[in-house]
Amino acid sequence: MKRAHGQMGAVIRMLEDGRSCEEIVTQMAAVGKAVNTAAFKLIAASLKECIEDESIDREIVTEKLQKLFLSLA
């Protein structure tokens, strides 16, 4: 998330400096990728917890994780 935050700051500076549309869109794509990467890491951590914790209802958690993954698609 820190990476995405820094990249978003760069987008703002680029807009203020009047940089080209192509440069700005490229940087915005990098922001999106950084946010998605962070989200996937968070979901993966949740999945690991689910696998390790036998008291969790795997069916419910699987359903929730699937919805989270699909929300990033």
Sequence and secondary structure as in RCSB ss.txt:
>XXXX:A:sequence
MKRAHGQMGAVIRMLEDGRSCEEIVTQMAAVGKAVNTAAFKLIAASLKECIEDESIDREIVTEKLQKLFLSLA
>XXXX:A:secstr
 HHHHHHHHHHHHHHHHT  HHHHHHHHHHHHHHHHHHHHHHHHHHHHHHHH TTS HHHHHHHHHHHHHHT 
